[in-house]
Amino acid sequence: YQRRVHGGLISGAVRDKSIAEFMPSADLRPACDTPGPGPFWNTFYAPLRGLALAGILWYQGESDTKRAAGYECKMSALVGAWRTIFRSRHPILPVMLTVLHPYHARRPLGNALIREQQVQVAATVANVSAVAAIDTWRAVMSHPPDKSVIAKRAAHVAACNWYLQPAEPCRGPSLQSVQVRRGHGSTNIRLQLDMSPLRLAFGITHPCVPGSPTFQVSSDEDGDPRTVWEPVRDPIVRSDLGSVELRVTGSSPQWLRYAYQNFPTCMMYSADGWPVMPFRIKLPAHTHS
């Protein structure tokens, strides 16, 4: 970006740490299930109280995949604490959350649960943006081989939300609506996204594999991620309409999830290469177009 911005970066990077170790003291957080303050709150943040920041970029989550429950509460509390102690030229201090990349973990489901909660924080907490990293993996590596992809996306998001220069897209398509038609022995699902054209590809390191289980459905009433989820094969992408059509035979699906596996091999993208974030949704009983 050709812009004169004077400032600097303050790094608080520490490897292999859970979010609980960054949590603030009790007076700055709600009743999340964690003691506080964490050692890195006092090390990184408390000494800088009152400092004016353009924004904060958070890239963390691997160490929480074994204890994914409650991550959303902790992340929301941490964002609130930052906004309490730091100043900003914005009405609300901007925060970017890098949604956890896939990697070889002992509990792959924990990866998906952390990502889901990070996306939820970005969707529900004001002026918090999500930066996609889910499509940057390589099968033989634990970390993305080229993190410049993530850095460039973060720069675009910062230009949009920190410096108010949305010269280029700074997010991927998001789910706008769901239509469901249930018949005898089959269910048709239509997903409408808010951007077109839409393409189905992997794009970063792998080709899109036909029959990939990127979309999965569950008949469980609660949509428990630990229960059996059946793959939905061969989605039909209506690129010019920004929609996807799915057909499920046999079972009566109650929930649908997208890109929930640890290493998705086929994802939805905007024409500019921004991926759709993973999601898990409750399907309506029946809708009419």
Backbone as a ProteinNet text record, in pm:
[ID]
protein_1_A
[PRIMARY]
YQRRVHGGLISGAVRDKSIAEFMPSADLRPACDTPGPGPFWNTFYAPLRGLALAGILWYQGESDTKRAAGYECKMSALVGAWRTIFRSRHPILPVMLTVLHPYHARRPLGNALIREQQVQVAATVANVSAVAAIDTWRAVMSHPPDKSVIAKRAAHVAACNWYLQPAEPCRGPSLQSVQVRRGHGSTNIRLQLDMSPLRLAFGITHPCVPGSPTFQVSSDEDGDPRTVWEPVRDPIVRSDLGSVELRVTGSSPQWLRYAYQNFPTCMMYSADGWPVMPFRIKLPAHTHS
[TERTIARY]
82.9	0	86.9	60	135.5	74.2	116	58.8	166.5	177.1	274.2	211.7	249.8	201.7	322.9	335.7	448.8	406.3	481.9	448	541.1	504	588.3	507.1	574.4	512	565.1	476.9	514.6	481.4	582.1	561.8	543.9	439.5	417.4	414.4	496.7	492.3	564.6	495.9	554.1	496.4	578.2	529.8	473.5	381.1	326.8	261.5	180.8	113.2	-37.4	-114.7	-260	-308.9	-431.8	-486.5	-499.3	-516.3	-528.6	-405.6	-289.9	-166.3	-154.8	-248.4	-250.9	-367.4	-449	-571.2	-542.9	-631.8	-611.2	-652.3	-634	-675.6	-828.2	-879.9	-1023	-1108.2	-1056.8	-1136.2	-1154.9	-1081.3	-1089.3	-1149.7	-1204.8	-1260	-1387.9	-1479.5	-1597.9	-1560.3	-1660.1	-1635.5	-1604.7	-1492.7	-1447.5	-1378.3	-1379.9	-1324.7	-1172.6	-1108.3	-962.8	-914.9	-804.8	-747.8	-684.7	-655.3	-591.5	-530.4	-441.7	-397	-294.1	-287.9	-185.6	-51	56.3	189.6	220.1	163.1	196.6	110.7	1.6	-69.9	20.1	78.7	166.4	295.2	340.9	465.9	447.2	342	325.9	234.8	120.6	16.2	11.8	16.2	3.9	106.9	234.4	331.5	301	217.8	188.9	54.4	-3.7	-134.3	-132.1	-234	-245.1	-184.7	-111.9	-50.9	-158.2	-138.7	-231.5	-190.2	-281.7	-254	-345.3	-290.8	-374.1	-461.8	-413	-489.2	-404.3	-464.4	-397.2	-423.7	-319.7	-331	-300.7	-394.7	-382.2	-372.6	-265.6	-244.4	-204.1	-300.3	-278.1	-390.3	-371.5	-479.1	-435.6	-315.8	-272.2	-273.4	-224.7	-211.6	-344.6	-453.1	-585.6	-669.9	-617	-698.6	-733.9	-655.8	-687.6	-794.1	-812.4	-909.9	-988.3	-1059.5	-1123.1	-1242.8	-1308.3	-1427.2	-1391.9	-1474	-1454.5	-1361.2	-1307.5	-1213.4	-1281.4	-1404.9	-1475.7	-1488.8	-1521.8	-1534.8	-1401.9	-1295	-1162.9	-1119.9	-1142.8	-1099.9	-1178.5	-1308.6	-1390.1	-1345.2	-1313	-1266.7	-1133.1	-1044.5	-914.5	-928.4	-1015	-1039.7	-1092.5	-1187.9	-1242.4	-1137.2	-1046.2	-940.5	-843.3	-807.2	-721.1	-784.7	-912.6	-981.3	-996.1	-984.2	-989.7	-858.3	-746.7	-618.1	-546.7	-582.5	-515.1	-605	-542.4	-614.9	-610.5	-697.9	-700.3	-761.2	-715.8	-777.4	-913.5	-941.4	-1071.7	-1166.3	-1296	-1390.3	-1377.6	-1351.9	-1330.4	-1200.5	-1108	-979.1	-999	-949.1	-966.1	-878.8	-934	-862.4	-880.4	-771	-776.8	-742.7	-825.4	-800.5	-762.5	-644.5	-608	-672.5	-763.5	-835.7	-739.1	-727.6	-622.8	-604.2	-479.9	-446	-453.7	-474.2	-466.6	-322.9	-310	-178	-195.4	-86	-91.4	-105.1	-225.6	-251.8	-304.4	-289.3	-338.5	-491.2	-550.9	-695.9	-743.9	-756.6	-796.5	-929.8	-1023.9	-1151.2	-1130.8	-1032.4	-1003.6	-966	-896	-862.2	-988.8	-1084.5	-1209.1	-1287.8	-1288.9	-1362.9	-1301.1	-1169	-1103.3	-1136.1	-1125.7	-1158.3	-1302.9	-1394.3	-1534.7	-1555.2	-1488.5	-1503.7	-1436.1	-1323.6	-1259.9	-1348.1	-1408.7	-1500.2	-1620.1	-1668.8	-1782.9	-1749.5	-1629.6	-1588.7	-1586.5	-1531.3	-1526.4	-1665.7	-1761	-1896.8	-1979.7	-1944.4	-2030.3	-1969.9	-1839.2	-1774.9	-1744.2	-1781	-1767.2	-1621.7	-1602.4	-1472.6	-1364.8	-1406.2	-1312.5	-1324.7	-1213.6	-1211.9	-1137.7	-1180	-1115.6	-1023.7	-905.8	-809.2	-796.5	-824.9	-828.3	-688.4	-668	-543.8	-571.2	-698.9	-735.4	-688.7	-660	-623.3	-473.5	-392.2	-248.3	-163.2	-224.9	-151.7	-81.8	10.3	71.7	79.3	44.3	20.2	139.5	260.1	377	434.3	367	420.2	318.3	368.9	281.2	235.2	309	274.8	268.9	197.2	191.9	331.3	361.1	495	522.2	417.3	434	333.8	377	287	269.2	338.4	317.5	174.9	111.5	-28.5	-115.5	-91.1	-167.2	-133.8	-5.7	35.8	-28.6	-36.3	-97.6	-246.8	-312.3	-454.1	-472.7	-386.1	-394.4	-372.3	-281	-255.8	-378.3	-446.9	-569.3	-676.4	-689.8	-789.4	-754.6	-625.8	-583.9	-612.6	-586.9	-613.4	-761.6	-846.9	-991.2	-1037.5	-994.8	-1054.2	-973.3	-842.7	-760.4	-738.1	-715	-683.6	-794.6	-904.8	-1024.9	-995.4	-917.7	-884.3	-922.4	-1049.5	-1091.5	-1073.1	-947.8	-921.7	-937.7	-915.4	-927.9	-1013.2	-1064.7	-1145.1	-1065	-1131.5	-1061	-1135	-1216.4	-1278.7	-1330.7	-1360.3	-1416.9	-1569.1	-1633.4	-1779.8	-1829.2	-1943.6	-2004.2	-2144.4	-2189	-2320.1	-2429.4	-2521.1	-2628.2	-2760.5	-2793.4	-2920.3	-2911.8	-3005.4	-3012.9	-3157.1	-3175.1	-3306.3	-3301.3	-3403.4	-3409	-3542.4	-3536.6	-3657.7	-3643.1	-3731.6	-3726.4	-3834	-3793.6	-3886.8	-3874.9	-3935.8	-3929.5	-3793.3	-3710.8	-3581.7	-3469.4	-3496.1	-3388.3	-3415.1	-3308.4	-3315.3	-3228.1	-3283.4	-3209.1	-3179.6	-3054.1	-3009.8	-2946.4	-2988.1	-2930	-2869.2	-2740.3	-2669.3	-2648.6	-2687.4	-2665.2	-2557.3	-2451.1	-2344.7	-2357.7	-2286.6	-2307.5	-2211.5	-2142.9	-2054.7	-2065.8	-2044.4	-2032.6	-1936.8	-1864.7	-1870.1	-1805.5	-1843.4	-1794	-1728.7	-1617.2	-1552.5	-1517	-1511.2	-1475.8	-1336.9	-1240.5	-1102.3	-1025	-902.9	-816.5	-727.1	-654.8	-594.6	-457.3	-424.4	-296.5	-191.1	-218.1	-116.5	-166.2	-296.3	-349.5	-463.9	-484.8	-601.8	-727.1	-841	-968	-994.1	-1017.7	-1036.6	-1185.6	-1231.1	-1373.1	-1416.6	-1536.4	-1587.7	-1534.5	-1464.2	-1409.7	-1521.6	-1502.4	-1607	-1604.1	-1594	-1589.8	-1719.7	-1832.8	-1962.5	-2001.1	-2051.5	-2096	-2226.4	-2309.2	-2437.7	-2448.6	-2533.1	-2557.9	-2706.9	-2755	-2894.5	-2913.7	-2806.2	-2812.9	-2883.1	-2979	-3057.8	-2972	-2867.1	-2782.8	-2662.5	-2641.6	-2527.6	-2394.2	-2386.9	-2264	-2149.5	-2040.6	-1929.1	-1866.4	-1888.2	-1823.7	-1904.3	-2026.2	-2107.9	-2071.3	-2141.3	-2112.1	-2166.7	-2082.2	-2120.3	-2094.1	-2194.4	-2183.9	-2142.3	-2049.8	-2008.8	-2117.4	-2124.8	-2213.7	-2126.1	-2140.9	-2052.4	-2101.9	-2006.6	-2032.5	-2129.9	-2094	-2177.8	-2180.6	-2292.2	-2306.8	-2290.5	-2185.4	-2158.5	-2214.3	-2305.9	-2359.9	-2276.4	-2167.2	-2068.8	-2127.9	-2204.7	-2256.7	-2360.9	-2423.7	-2525.9	-2470.7	-2347.2	-2290	-2361.6	-2404.5	-2480.2	-2424.2	-2459.7	-2417.5	-2539.7	-2553.3	-2665	-2613	-2676.8	-2637.8	-2758.9	-2735	-2841.8	-2800.9	-2885.8	-2860.1	-2966.5	-2925.4	-3021.1	-3017	-3129.5	-3137.2	-3175.8	-3080.9	-3106.6	-3176.1	-3230.5	-3291.2	-3196.5	-3112.2	-3008.3	-3066	-3008.5	-3047.9	-2943.5	-2820	-2709.4	-2623.1	-2558.9	-2464.6	-2337.7	-2224.7	-2099.5	-2010.3	-1924.7	-1839.7	-1695.1	-1602.4	-1457.6	-1425.6	-1486.5	-1467	-1352.7	-1315.6	-1205.4	-1074.9	-975.2	-850.2	-779.3	-779.5	-711.7	-811.9	-889.3	-986.8	-916.4	-970.2	-907.5	-985.6	-1097	-1176	-1261.1	-1236.8	-1304.7	-1367.1	-1453.2	-1515.4	-1434.2	-1421.2	-1343.6	-1421.8	-1386.7	-1430	-1340.4	-1377.6	-1295.7	-1158.6	-1145.8	-1018.7	-932.2	-976.7	-894.8	-913.8	-1025.3	-1054.1	-1146	-1104.3	-1186	-1305.3	-1407.4	-1520	-1475.2	-1507.3	-1470	-1550.6	-1493.3	-1568.7	-1694.7	-1799.5	-1921	-1990.2	-2075.8	-2161.9	-2296.6	-2401.8	-2533.3	-2643.5	-2745.6	-2867.7	-2955.2	-2999.3	-3082.4	-3229.4	-3299.6	-3443.3	-3519.5	-3638.3	-3719.2	-3754.4	-3799.2	-3836.8	-3854.8	-3810.8	-3827.7	-3889.4	-3946.9	-4007.6	-3939.8	-3902.4	-3838.6	-3943.8
-118.1	0	123.9	215.4	338.4	440.1	431.9	519.6	548.2	674	711.2	690.5	583.4	552.4	534.8	621	614.3	536.5	436.7	356	237.7	140.4	23.3	-95.8	-208	-332.6	-372.9	-417.6	-471.4	-619.2	-702.8	-847.4	-905.7	-987.6	-1061.2	-1210.5	-1255.5	-1394.2	-1487.2	-1593	-1699.7	-1830.7	-1928.2	-2053.2	-2146.1	-2231.4	-2340.1	-2291.1	-2186.3	-2134.4	-2132.5	-2163.3	-2159.8	-2018.4	-1993.3	-1858.9	-1822.7	-1923.3	-1895.4	-1824.1	-1846.4	-1785.2	-1637.8	-1589.6	-1448.2	-1374.4	-1445	-1385.9	-1277.9	-1177.3	-1065.9	-1101	-1005.6	-1022.8	-1025.3	-1072.6	-1098.3	-973.9	-855.3	-733.6	-695.1	-758.8	-726	-837.5	-939.4	-1049.6	-1101.4	-1156.4	-1221.5	-1356.7	-1428.6	-1554.3	-1667.5	-1659	-1771.5	-1872.4	-1997.5	-2105.1	-2108.5	-2008.8	-2003.6	-1912.8	-1947	-1855.5	-1735.9	-1634.3	-1517.1	-1431.2	-1341.9	-1319.7	-1423.8	-1446.9	-1534.5	-1464.9	-1540.4	-1479.5	-1383.3	-1407.1	-1321.3	-1194.9	-1192.4	-1065.4	-964.2	-1006.5	-916	-885.2	-978	-957.9	-866.4	-889.6	-819.7	-697.5	-712	-611.3	-508.6	-554.7	-461.7	-348.9	-374.9	-263.7	-158.4	-191.5	-99.5	-29.8	-39.5	24.2	171.1	212.5	350.3	379.1	281.2	301.5	307.7	394.7	404.4	306.5	221.5	120	138.7	106.6	104.8	-18.6	-128.9	-252.5	-365.4	-481.4	-599.6	-716.9	-792.5	-915.8	-1033.8	-1126.5	-1244	-1368.5	-1446.7	-1571	-1677.4	-1758.1	-1853.7	-1955.9	-2069.2	-2166.9	-2311.1	-2342.3	-2481.6	-2544.7	-2471.4	-2527.9	-2541.9	-2493.2	-2506.4	-2615.6	-2684.4	-2784.2	-2903.7	-2929.7	-3039.1	-2998.3	-2867.1	-2815.1	-2703.2	-2738.6	-2636.9	-2569.8	-2636.9	-2579.5	-2449.2	-2348.4	-2221	-2123.9	-2161.7	-2072.6	-1941.7	-1950.3	-1829.3	-1729	-1777.5	-1689.4	-1622.4	-1699.5	-1644	-1541.5	-1573.5	-1481.8	-1350.8	-1359.4	-1238.5	-1155.3	-1223	-1151.8	-1083.8	-1150.2	-1092.3	-968.2	-974.5	-857.8	-741.3	-771.1	-666.5	-605.4	-687.8	-637.6	-548.4	-588	-502.3	-365	-364.3	-238	-153.8	-216.2	-142.5	-72.1	-136.6	-79.3	-1.4	-25.1	45.4	154.4	258.2	363.1	335.1	399.5	382.9	506.3	538.7	649.8	609.4	479	430.4	429.9	444.4	435.6	304.2	197.2	66.5	9.4	-29.3	-83.3	-202.1	-197.2	-309.9	-429.1	-547.4	-671.7	-765.6	-829.9	-933.1	-1067.7	-1167.2	-1303	-1389.5	-1447.4	-1543.7	-1677.8	-1721.7	-1846.9	-1962.7	-2047.3	-2149.4	-2230.8	-2241.5	-2321.3	-2471.2	-2556.9	-2701.4	-2743.3	-2841.2	-2896.4	-3035.1	-3108.6	-3245.8	-3243.3	-3265.6	-3263.3	-3398	-3425.1	-3551.7	-3553.8	-3437.1	-3428.1	-3334.3	-3384.2	-3297.6	-3226.7	-3291.9	-3226.3	-3097.8	-3097.5	-2976.5	-2860.7	-2887.5	-2781.2	-2715.9	-2799.4	-2748	-2668.4	-2715.1	-2645.9	-2510.7	-2502.1	-2372.8	-2277.5	-2326.6	-2241.1	-2190.6	-2279.4	-2241.4	-2129.1	-2138.8	-2036.9	-1905.8	-1913.6	-1791.1	-1718.3	-1792.7	-1732.5	-1670.8	-1737.1	-1686.2	-1555.6	-1545.6	-1420.1	-1307.1	-1335.2	-1232.9	-1191	-1283.2	-1254.2	-1179.7	-1191.6	-1138.9	-1023.4	-1006.8	-897.9	-784.2	-664.6	-549	-524.9	-493.2	-455.2	-562	-688.9	-800.9	-868.1	-884.9	-942.9	-1075.3	-1167	-1297.2	-1298.4	-1356.9	-1373.9	-1523.2	-1564.4	-1706.8	-1764.9	-1882.5	-1957.8	-2104	-2142.1	-2282.8	-2348.9	-2271.7	-2329.3	-2321.6	-2304.9	-2283	-2403.4	-2519.8	-2635.2	-2712.6	-2796.1	-2896.7	-3024.9	-3136.7	-3260.3	-3306.6	-3280.8	-3333.7	-3235.7	-3122.7	-3020.6	-2986.3	-2947.8	-2911.6	-2767	-2684.3	-2543.2	-2503.3	-2394.5	-2350	-2326.7	-2377.1	-2359.5	-2215.8	-2140.2	-2001.7	-1914.2	-1858.3	-1775.5	-1636	-1606.9	-1477.4	-1465.2	-1579.5	-1577.2	-1518.6	-1564.6	-1515.3	-1368.8	-1333	-1195	-1098.4	-1138.1	-1051.3	-1033.3	-1141.1	-1128	-1035.9	-1050.4	-962.9	-817.1	-793	-656.3	-597.7	-677.9	-630.9	-597.5	-683.6	-659.6	-532.3	-512.8	-391.4	-267.3	-274.2	-159.7	-123.3	-225.2	-200.9	-144.7	-209.8	-182.7	-88.2	-80	7.1	142.3	137.7	259.8	300.3	224.4	258.5	280.7	188.7	193.7	61.7	36	-91	-90.6	-72.1	-68.7	-205.9	-312.4	-448.5	-527.4	-642.1	-723	-759.1	-761.7	-794.4	-900.6	-979.4	-1095.7	-1186.9	-1309.8	-1404.5	-1401.6	-1478.2	-1485.6	-1542.8	-1499.8	-1553.1	-1602.5	-1697.3	-1758.1	-1656.2	-1642.7	-1543.8	-1608.1	-1721.5	-1787.2	-1935.1	-2013.6	-2157.7	-2193.1	-2266.3	-2318.6	-2470.8	-2532.4	-2678.2	-2727.9	-2828.4	-2896.9	-3044.7	-3092.1	-3232.2	-3311.3	-3421.3	-3507.8	-3650.3	-3743.4	-3884.4	-3940	-3964.3	-4027.3	-3935	-3805	-3713.7	-3573.8	-3498.7	-3359.8	-3274	-3166.4	-3071.5	-2946.4	-2906.1	-2790.7	-2689.7	-2565.6	-2458.9	-2353.2	-2329.4	-2228.6	-2104.6	-1990.9	-1865.3	-1785.3	-1752.5	-1671.2	-1528.7	-1436.6	-1295.9	-1240.6	-1329.9	-1284.4	-1376.6	-1320.7	-1399.4	-1324.8	-1391.9	-1536.8	-1613.6	-1738.8	-1826.7	-1946.3	-1992.1	-2108.5	-2209.6	-2335.5	-2443.1	-2490.7	-2474.7	-2507.5	-2519.7	-2568.9	-2556.1	-2435.4	-2430.1	-2306	-2275.4	-2318.7	-2280.2	-2388.1	-2510.9	-2615.6	-2743.1	-2760.1	-2885.2	-2857.7	-2943.1	-2930	-2973.4	-2933.4	-2974.4	-3119.5	-3203.9	-3346.7	-3377.2	-3432.9	-3467.8	-3564.3	-3540.8	-3626.7	-3594.9	-3483.7	-3446.1	-3423.9	-3468.9	-3452.5	-3313.7	-3209.8	-3074.1	-3039.5	-3086.3	-3067.9	-3199.2	-3188.8	-3306.1	-3274.4	-3377.4	-3359.3	-3457.6	-3420.1	-3505.3	-3509.3	-3626.7	-3641.9	-3621.1	-3593.1	-3568.7	-3435.9	-3435.5	-3315.1	-3200.5	-3232.8	-3128.8	-3092.3	-3166.2	-3135.6	-3155.2	-3252.1	-3276.8	-3307.7	-3231.1	-3256.5	-3394	-3458.2	-3587.4	-3704.8	-3681.1	-3789	-3813.8	-3908.8	-3944.8	-3837.5	-3789.2	-3693.8	-3758.4	-3754.1	-3817.1	-3714.7	-3753.2	-3659.6	-3639.1	-3518.5	-3486.2	-3472.3	-3563.7	-3567.2	-3473.8	-3426.9	-3355.5	-3238.4	-3138.1	-3018.1	-2948.4	-2885.5	-2811.3	-2662.7	-2603.4	-2462	-2379.8	-2289.3	-2194.8	-2067.5	-2066.1	-1959.9	-1821.3	-1804.7	-1671.9	-1625.4	-1718.3	-1684.6	-1679.7	-1729.2	-1732.6	-1830	-1943	-2039.9	-2180.5	-2268.7	-2408.7	-2495.4	-2602.9	-2695	-2832	-2887.7	-3016.8	-3109.6	-3237	-3336.6	-3449.2	-3475.4	-3579.3	-3686.3	-3809.7	-3919.4	-4006.7	-4067	-4159	-4088.6	-4036.5	-3977.7	-3842.5	-3795.5	-3662.6	-3572.1	-3495.7	-3419.8	-3306.2	-3287.7	-3180	-3068	-3105	-3008.7	-3024.3	-2913.4	-2911.8	-2841.6	-2897.6	-2827.7	-2826.7	-2726.2	-2703.1	-2683.9	-2755	-2742.6	-2768.2	-2870.2	-2900	-2997.8	-3074	-3168.3	-3091.8	-3159.1	-3089.6	-3037.6	-3114.8	-3073.3	-3071.9	-2965.6	-2960	-2964.5	-3043.8	-3058.3	-2989	-2927.9	-2861.1	-2755.6	-2628.8	-2520.9	-2423.4	-2336.9	-2232.8	-2104.2	-2035.5	-1912.2	-1805.3	-1680.8	-1571	-1568.5	-1489.8	-1478.9	-1420.7	-1349.3	-1287.5	-1377.7	-1501.2	-1594.4	-1590.7	-1535.1	-1533.8	-1651.4	-1738.4	-1857.6	-1827.9	-1911.2	-1908.7	-1971.5	-1907.2	-1959.8	-2085.8	-2177.5	-2296.6	-2256.9	-2339.3	-2313.9	-2444.8	-2440.2	-2551.2	-2490.3	-2532.6	-2468.3	-2571.4	-2529.3	-2606.5	-2583.7	-2690.8	-2679.1	-2659	-2570.4	-2555.6	-2680	-2694.7	-2813	-2816.1	-2702.7	-2693.6	-2546.8	-2505.8	-2368.4	-2365.6	-2253.5	-2234.3	-2117.7	-2135.9	-2027.5	-1929.7
0	0	0	-93.8	-103	-8.6	115.7	217.8	321.2	362.4	464.5	602.6	665.4	799.7	888.7	988.1	1078.9	1203.4	1236.2	1352.7	1360.7	1436.8	1452.6	1495.1	1505.3	1546.8	1682.8	1768.5	1898.9	1897.2	1909.2	1902.4	2041.8	2054.7	2178.8	2151.9	2060	2013.8	2110.1	2150.5	2232	2181.1	2155.5	2098.6	2205.1	2161.6	2243	2371.8	2362.1	2480.3	2457.5	2561.3	2553.1	2578	2539.2	2557.3	2704.3	2792	2935	2989	2928.4	2977.4	2939.7	2856.4	2819.4	2884.6	2963.8	3016.2	3119.2	3125.7	3219.5	3361	3449.9	3588.6	3597.1	3709.2	3723.5	3700.3	3731.4	3716.3	3569.6	3477.8	3336.3	3252	3314	3235.5	3299.8	3220.8	3277.5	3336.8	3379.4	3450.9	3354.1	3285.7	3204	3294.4	3251.2	3333.4	3321.8	3381.9	3381.2	3492.1	3556.3	3655.4	3585.7	3660.7	3601.7	3711	3675.6	3537.9	3493.5	3361.3	3306.9	3306.8	3304.5	3312.4	3198.5	3081.1	2968.1	2963.8	3038.4	3052.3	3122.3	3230.8	3305.9	3230.7	3146.4	3072.5	2952.7	2875.1	2747.6	2755.5	2820.5	2806.5	2919.4	3042.9	3155.6	3153.3	3117.9	3115.9	3009.5	2910.9	2800.8	2817.6	2935	2960.3	2918.9	2846.6	2803.3	2667.8	2609.9	2479.3	2371	2270.7	2158.8	2049.7	2007.4	1906.2	1785.3	1666.8	1546.3	1544.3	1601.6	1604	1658.5	1673.8	1727.5	1633.7	1602.2	1524.4	1615.4	1626.1	1713.7	1627.3	1648.8	1572.5	1674	1718.2	1826	1824.2	1887.7	1901.3	1907.1	1855.5	1853	1991.3	2089.2	2224.6	2296.1	2235.9	2297.1	2234	2132.7	2063.6	2152.6	2255.6	2347.2	2448.8	2466.5	2563	2494.5	2389.8	2305.5	2372.3	2464.9	2528.4	2598.8	2578.9	2647	2578	2461.9	2393.7	2353.8	2307.3	2263.7	2377.6	2496	2611.8	2643.7	2642.8	2674.6	2570.2	2441.9	2336.3	2343.8	2367.4	2380.1	2499.8	2609.8	2728.9	2704.8	2632.2	2604.2	2515.8	2415.6	2330.6	2415.5	2503.8	2590.3	2681.4	2733.3	2820.8	2745	2622.7	2540.9	2523.1	2496.2	2470.5	2596.1	2710.5	2836.4	2865.7	2836.5	2879	2768.2	2640.6	2531.7	2474.1	2421.1	2350.7	2200.7	2125.5	1981.7	1917.7	1797	1724.8	1668.3	1670.4	1629.1	1749.6	1726.6	1839.2	1916.2	1842.4	1904.7	1849.5	1934.8	1892.7	1798.7	1673.9	1581.1	1621	1601.5	1630.6	1512.4	1471.3	1368.1	1432	1407.8	1455	1335.9	1337.9	1235.1	1270.9	1187.1	1212.9	1192.1	1292	1302.3	1174.9	1133.5	1015.9	1048.2	949.5	971.8	1003.3	1088	1115	1176.5	1185	1236	1387.8	1434.8	1578.3	1623.8	1751.8	1805.9	1810.7	1816.7	1822.1	1711.8	1589.5	1477.8	1500.1	1571.7	1597	1676.1	1765.3	1842.2	1752.9	1642.8	1548.7	1494.7	1452.4	1396.6	1500.2	1624.4	1729.5	1761.9	1761	1783.6	1668.9	1545.6	1430.9	1439.2	1473.6	1481.7	1583.8	1697.3	1800.9	1762.2	1691.3	1643.8	1542.9	1450.8	1354.5	1426.4	1530.8	1606.1	1676.8	1732.4	1796.9	1694.5	1576.8	1472.2	1426.9	1434.1	1388.9	1493.1	1621	1727	1805.4	1802.2	1877.2	1780.8	1816.8	1728.6	1689	1559.9	1503.7	1524.4	1517.8	1516.3	1380.2	1310.6	1176.2	1176.8	1090.6	1078.9	957	973.9	866	838.4	716.3	683	667.4	727.4	708.6	680.1	669.2	661.9	532.7	429.8	300.4	273.1	377.2	357.4	395.4	412.4	463.6	353.2	396	310.5	392.2	332.2	407.4	489.5	445.5	514.7	615.4	637.3	726.3	834	951.5	1061.8	1053.9	980.6	969.8	823.6	792.4	653	597	478.6	421	378.6	353.9	308.7	383.3	494.8	574.2	516	406	343.1	289.7	256.8	214.9	325.5	448.4	563.2	588.9	576.9	601.2	502.8	376.3	276	303.2	344	376.9	497.8	596.9	714	674.4	581.6	535.9	467.8	387.9	322.7	427	527.4	631.5	708.2	738.6	809.2	725.3	594.9	507.9	510	513	515	648.5	756.8	887.7	975.7	953.6	1035.9	968.8	837.4	763.8	667.8	669.3	593.6	446.2	389.3	247.6	179.9	160.7	97.9	-52.7	-95.8	-239.4	-302.8	-224	-272.2	-173.9	-214.6	-122.1	2.9	116.3	240.9	320.4	254.3	317.3	207.7	245.7	152.5	155.9	69.6	71.3	204.4	247.1	369.2	339.9	421.2	401.9	429.9	334.8	346.5	383	320.6	349.5	312.1	365.7	340	305.3	197.7	161.6	163.9	220.9	234.2	181.4	96.5	49.2	81.5	164.6	208.1	134.2	75.4	5.8	54.8	-16.3	20.9	-17.4	82.4	58.5	17.8	8.4	-29.4	25.4	40.7	87.6	-2.5	-53.2	-135.2	-53.6	-54.8	22.5	-73	-60.7	-142.7	-51.7	-67.9	9.1	-76.3	-25.1	-96	-25	-96.8	-41	-92.3	-30	-60	-164.8	-237.6	-343.6	-463.8	-580	-702.1	-795.2	-883.6	-904.6	-790	-777.2	-672.9	-739.2	-685.1	-744.1	-635.8	-675.1	-584.6	-623.7	-535	-566.6	-437.4	-446.8	-330.1	-348.6	-457.8	-499.2	-445.5	-323.3	-264.5	-286.8	-243.8	-255.3	-321.7	-337.6	-389.8	-486.5	-584.4	-670.2	-596.9	-648.8	-591.5	-631	-532.7	-556.6	-571.3	-682	-695.8	-585	-532.1	-426.2	-289	-273	-143.1	-41.5	84	186	250.5	169.4	223.7	295	240	303.9	372.1	495.8	570.9	641.3	660.6	728.8	844.4	940.7	1057.1	1085.6	1128.3	1168	1317.7	1387	1531.1	1557.7	1649.1	1675	1727.3	1799.8	1858.8	1771.8	1663.4	1578	1646.7	1736	1811	1714.2	1718.1	1625.1	1640.9	1757	1782.5	1727.9	1682.8	1628.8	1482.8	1420.4	1281.5	1188.2	1100.3	996.4	860.7	775.4	644.2	538	450.3	345	240.6	187.7	76	-47.6	-140.2	-257	-367.6	-444.8	-570.6	-556.6	-478	-472.5	-608.7	-638.2	-763.8	-733.4	-787.3	-763	-878.7	-847.2	-945.2	-935.1	-1007.4	-991.6	-1012.1	-1117.8	-1149.3	-1048.7	-977	-878	-736.1	-717.1	-583	-491.5	-546.5	-467.8	-485.5	-392.3	-394.9	-368.9	-446.2	-429.5	-386.9	-283.6	-227.7	-228.2	-251.4	-247.3	-153.3	-54.6	44.8	29.1	11.2	-2.2	122.3	152	265.4	394	465.9	596.6	583.6	695.7	701.5	779.5	713.4	783.5	867.7	984.6	1074.9	1079.5	1052.1	1056.4	932.3	895.8	784.3	829.7	791.4	819.9	695.3	690.8	573.8	619.1	550.2	576.8	723	778.5	920	942.5	840.4	858.2	873.8	926.7	959.5	835.6	727.3	604.6	489.1	474.4	365	229.5	139	8	-102.4	-68.9	-170.9	-100.9	-132.8	-62.7	-160.3	-107.7	-187.1	-175.8	-288.4	-294.7	-369.9	-340.1	-426	-548.4	-646.3	-767.4	-737.4	-623.7	-586.2	-499.1	-475.2	-399.4	-249.4	-202.2	-58.6	-25.8	68.3	97.5	186.5	174.2	265.8	397.4	508.9	639.7	672.3	750	792.3	869.4	857.6	934.3	966.3	1069	1109.3	1144.2	1075.1	1092.3	1111.4	1184	1199.9	1077.8	1013.4	894	931.9	860.8	886.9	845.2	898.5	867.5	719.4	666.9	525.8	493.6	376.2	333.5	196.2	163	32.1	-37.1	-160.3	-235.7	-286.1
[MASK]
+++++++++++++++++++++++++++++++++++++++++++++++++++++++++++++++++++++++++++++++++++++++++++++++++++++++++++++++++++++++++++++++++++++++++++++++++++++++++++++++++++++++++++++++++++++++++++++++++++++++++++++++++++++++++++++++++++++++++++++++++++++++++++++++++++++++++++++++++++++++++++++++++

